[in-house]
Amino acid sequence: MLYELDLKPDAAGEIRTVTLDTSLSLYFLKKMQQENLLSKNFISNLVMTQADPTKANYDDLLNSPYIAYRNANPNGMKKEEFEASVLFDMDMCSVVYADIIQGEQKRSGAMANSFRRVTQRKK
């Protein structure tokens, strides 16, 4: 899913807008893990968080807007520049993180349809 995010105003008062893309490929997800922007055990953390919210990995949550930004802008700002330009918004972080985890197929129902299509029995 694509989002537009307004950055905080620059010295001249101009507000830039950047694009975030939460539809990550498996390759990109693993790349973000290699760069330590997403924990290697983020899926197990999600499962544990369901039972005990204190087990949440807040680094993954806070890094999710930058991960989605990098996905949409491979040659864009470095992490420090991006973070310095974005005002903290926990709701935005949560929405982006949830979209990364759920994926486009989950939202559109395509995953279920694809799974059914592949697993149909031959007669």
C-alpha positions as CSV (number, residue, x, y, z in Angstrom):
1,M,0.0,0.0,0.0
2,L,1.3,3.5,-0.8
3,Y,1.2,6.4,1.6
4,E,2.2,10.0,1.3
5,L,4.0,11.4,4.4
6,D,4.5,15.1,5.0
7,L,7.9,15.9,6.4
8,K,8.4,18.6,8.9
9,P,8.9,22.1,7.4
10,D,12.4,23.0,6.4
11,A,14.2,26.3,7.3
12,A,12.2,28.1,4.6
13,G,8.9,26.7,5.9
14,E,8.5,24.4,2.9
15,I,6.8,21.0,3.5
16,R,8.0,18.1,1.4
17,T,6.0,15.0,0.9
18,V,7.5,11.5,0.5
19,T,6.0,8.2,-0.6
20,L,6.0,5.1,1.6
21,D,5.4,1.6,0.2
22,T,4.4,-1.1,2.7
23,S,4.2,-3.9,0.0
24,L,7.6,-5.5,0.7
25,S,9.1,-8.3,-1.4
26,L,10.6,-11.2,0.5
27,Y,14.0,-10.1,-0.8
28,F,13.6,-6.5,0.5
29,L,12.4,-7.8,3.9
30,K,15.5,-10.0,4.3
31,K,17.6,-7.1,3.2
32,M,16.1,-4.9,5.9
33,Q,16.9,-7.7,8.4
34,Q,20.5,-7.8,7.2
35,E,20.8,-4.1,7.7
36,N,19.4,-4.5,11.2
37,L,16.4,-2.3,10.4
38,L,14.0,-5.2,11.1
39,S,14.8,-7.8,13.7
40,K,15.5,-11.3,12.5
41,N,12.8,-12.8,14.8
42,F,10.1,-10.2,14.1
43,I,7.5,-12.8,13.3
44,S,8.0,-14.7,16.6
45,N,8.0,-11.4,18.4
46,L,4.5,-10.7,16.9
47,V,3.2,-14.0,18.1
48,M,4.6,-13.4,21.6
49,T,3.2,-9.9,21.6
50,Q,-0.3,-11.3,21.2
51,A,0.0,-13.1,24.5
52,D,2.1,-10.5,26.3
53,P,2.3,-6.9,24.9
54,T,5.4,-6.2,27.0
55,K,7.3,-8.5,24.5
56,A,6.8,-6.0,21.6
57,N,9.8,-5.0,19.7
58,Y,9.4,-1.2,19.5
59,D,12.5,-0.8,17.3
60,D,10.8,-2.7,14.5
61,L,7.7,-0.5,15.0
62,L,9.7,2.7,15.0
63,N,11.8,1.6,12.0
64,S,8.8,0.7,9.9
65,P,8.2,4.1,8.3
66,Y,11.8,4.2,7.1
67,I,11.6,0.7,5.8
68,A,8.5,1.6,3.8
69,Y,10.2,4.8,2.7
70,R,13.3,2.9,1.5
71,N,11.0,0.5,-0.3
72,A,9.5,3.3,-2.3
73,N,12.7,5.4,-2.6
74,P,15.7,3.1,-3.0
75,N,18.1,6.0,-3.5
76,G,16.4,8.3,-1.1
77,M,17.5,9.8,2.3
78,K,19.7,7.9,4.7
79,K,18.0,6.8,7.9
80,E,19.3,9.6,10.1
81,E,18.2,12.3,7.6
82,F,14.7,10.7,7.3
83,E,14.2,10.4,11.0
84,A,15.3,14.0,11.5
85,S,12.7,15.1,8.9
86,V,9.8,13.1,10.3
87,L,7.7,14.2,13.3
88,F,7.1,11.4,15.7
89,D,3.6,9.9,15.3
90,M,2.9,6.6,17.0
91,D,-0.3,6.1,15.1
92,M,1.5,6.4,11.8
93,C,4.2,4.0,12.9
94,S,1.6,1.5,14.0
95,V,-0.4,1.7,10.7
96,V,2.8,1.3,8.6
97,Y,4.0,-1.6,10.7
98,A,0.7,-3.3,10.5
99,D,0.6,-2.9,6.7
100,I,4.1,-4.3,6.4
101,I,3.1,-7.4,8.4
102,Q,-0.3,-8.0,6.8
103,G,0.9,-7.4,3.2
104,E,-1.1,-6.4,0.2
105,Q,-2.3,-9.9,-0.5
106,K,-3.9,-10.2,3.0
107,R,-5.7,-6.9,2.6
108,S,-7.0,-7.7,-0.9
109,G,-7.8,-11.3,-0.2
110,A,-5.5,-12.3,-3.1
111,M,-3.5,-14.6,-0.8
112,A,-6.5,-16.7,0.1
113,N,-7.7,-16.8,-3.5
114,S,-4.2,-17.7,-4.7
115,F,-3.9,-20.4,-2.1
116,R,-7.2,-21.9,-3.1
117,R,-6.3,-21.8,-6.8
118,V,-3.0,-23.6,-6.2
119,T,-4.4,-26.3,-3.9
120,Q,-7.5,-27.2,-5.9
121,R,-7.7,-31.0,-6.4
122,K,-7.5,-32.4,-9.9
123,K,-10.5,-34.5,-11.0
